[in-house]
């Protein structure tokens, strides 16, 4: 999952970015409204945390343009504006949540998880595929009731595949889900992560199928076709 943090307070922006990355998300940062708008229109992000007071283009204008462009990614407004009128305006313009400063970091993380679950899995905290269960709140995985040890990158790949199970996930989409802007993740690296996941999952009857030229799909082993 890839998050864009739009915040011009340098200290807060650094703290938010560090917290989101520690929680297992790829996190990009923009302190400029026009730059943030361009990044959001690229369609690479799964959620945005948006301040309102920004240089060049304010947060409400970003939100208005984002919804006018039919972008549906979840947006959490994070601002010092706590008047009821401000909250109503932000939500009416298409924000999915509104949190005022000062705020609890754990509450923000919980709201991020809730919105990502709602968008990807209908709100369920547990995502399953046969005996494979991913707890998106605790960010733990079990296979046939036993804990499954995964690296952060392996977990990120698995999360993306599970949220889109039954669908083909391209290698490019996996790269976008894993990397922060400016951090390179190569197609070869994706192949390595998928290979490691395969070895850990196939013993439990779960397969990651490669569709040459298209991408990957997670399935029960019995569902694979020749």
SVG drawing of the C-alpha trace seen along z (x, -y; Angstrom):
<svg xmlns="http://www.w3.org/2000/svg" viewBox="-21 -30 38 59">
<polyline fill="none" stroke="black" stroke-width="0.4" points="0.0,0.0 1.3,-3.4 0.5,-6.6 1.1,-10.3 1.6,-12.6 0.9,-16.3 2.3,-18.4 4.5,-21.5 5.5,-21.4 8.9,-19.8 9.0,-18.2 5.5,-16.8 6.0,-15.6 9.1,-13.7 7.3,-12.1 4.3,-11.0 6.5,-9.6 8.6,-7.6 5.4,-6.3 3.8,-5.2 6.9,-3.4 7.3,-1.8 3.7,-0.5 4.6,1.2 3.4,-1.3 5.4,-2.9 5.2,-6.6 5.9,-9.6 6.0,-13.2 5.1,-16.5 5.2,-19.9 3.8,-21.8 0.2,-21.8 0.8,-21.9 3.4,-19.1 1.0,-17.0 -1.8,-17.5 0.5,-16.2 1.5,-13.2 -2.1,-12.3 -3.2,-12.6 -0.5,-10.0 -2.7,-7.4 0.1,-5.6 -1.2,-6.1 -3.8,-4.1 -4.5,-6.9 -3.6,-10.5 -3.1,-12.4 -3.7,-16.0 -3.0,-19.2 -5.1,-22.2 -2.7,-25.1 -0.2,-24.5 1.9,-26.7 0.8,-27.3 -2.4,-25.2 -4.4,-24.7 -5.7,-21.4 -9.3,-22.1 -8.5,-23.0 -6.5,-19.8 -9.5,-17.8 -11.9,-19.6 -9.7,-19.0 -9.0,-15.4 -12.7,-14.5 -13.5,-16.5 -10.9,-14.3 -12.8,-11.2 -9.9,-10.0 -11.5,-7.9 -8.5,-7.2 -9.3,-7.7 -8.3,-11.1 -7.8,-12.0 -7.7,-15.7 -5.2,-16.5 -5.4,-20.1 -5.4,-22.6 -8.8,-23.9 -11.3,-22.6 -14.4,-24.6 -17.5,-22.6 -17.8,-24.6 -14.4,-23.5 -15.1,-19.8 -18.4,-20.0 -16.8,-21.7 -13.9,-19.2 -16.2,-16.2 -18.6,-17.7 -15.8,-18.2 -15.0,-14.5 -12.7,-13.8 -13.2,-10.4 -12.1,-11.4 -11.1,-14.6 -8.6,-14.7 -7.6,-17.9 -4.2,-18.8 -2.9,-17.9 -3.8,-14.3 -2.9,-10.8 -0.5,-9.0 -2.1,-5.7 -5.5,-7.1 -4.3,-8.3 -2.8,-4.9 -6.1,-3.2 -8.0,-5.5 -5.5,-4.8 -6.0,-1.0 -9.8,-1.4 -9.9,-3.4 -7.6,-1.0 -9.6,2.0 -12.8,0.3 -11.4,-0.4 -9.7,3.0 -11.6,5.6 -15.0,4.2 -13.9,3.3 -12.7,6.7 -9.6,6.7 -8.8,10.3 -8.2,11.2 -8.0,14.9 -7.2,17.3 -8.0,20.8 -5.7,21.5 -3.8,18.2 -4.9,15.3 -3.6,11.8 -4.5,9.6 -4.3,6.1 -4.5,4.5 -1.7,6.4 0.0,6.9 0.6,10.6 0.1,13.6 -0.7,17.2 -0.9,20.3 -3.1,23.2 -3.1,21.7 0.6,21.3 2.4,17.9 4.2,17.2 7.5,15.3 7.8,12.8 10.2,9.9 8.7,6.4 8.9,6.5 7.5,10.0 4.6,8.9 4.0,5.9 3.9,8.1 1.5,10.6 -0.8,7.8 -1.1,6.4 -1.8,9.8 -4.4,10.7 -6.3,7.5 -6.6,8.3 -7.0,12.0 -8.7,13.5 -7.2,10.7 -3.9,10.4 -1.5,8.0 1.2,6.6 4.8,6.4 4.6,2.6 1.8,2.4 3.8,4.3 6.8,2.0 4.5,-1.0 3.1,0.5 6.5,1.2 8.7,-1.8 8.8,-5.3 9.4,-8.0 13.1,-8.2 13.6,-4.6 14.3,-2.0 12.7,1.4 13.6,3.4 11.5,6.0 14.2,8.5 13.7,7.7 10.0,8.3 10.7,11.7 12.9,12.5 10.2,11.5 7.6,13.6 10.0,16.6 10.5,16.4 6.8,16.1 6.1,19.1 8.4,21.3 6.7,20.3 3.1,20.6 3.1,23.7 3.6,26.0 0.2,24.8 -1.5,25.3 -1.3,21.7 0.3,20.8 1.4,17.5 0.8,18.1 2.8,16.3 0.9,15.2 3.7,14.4 3.7,10.8 0.7,9.9 1.7,10.4 0.9,12.6 -2.2,14.1 -2.6,15.7 -4.7,18.9 -5.2,22.3 -2.9,24.8 -5.9,26.9 -7.2,23.9 -4.1,23.7 -4.5,24.6 -1.8,26.2"/>
</svg>
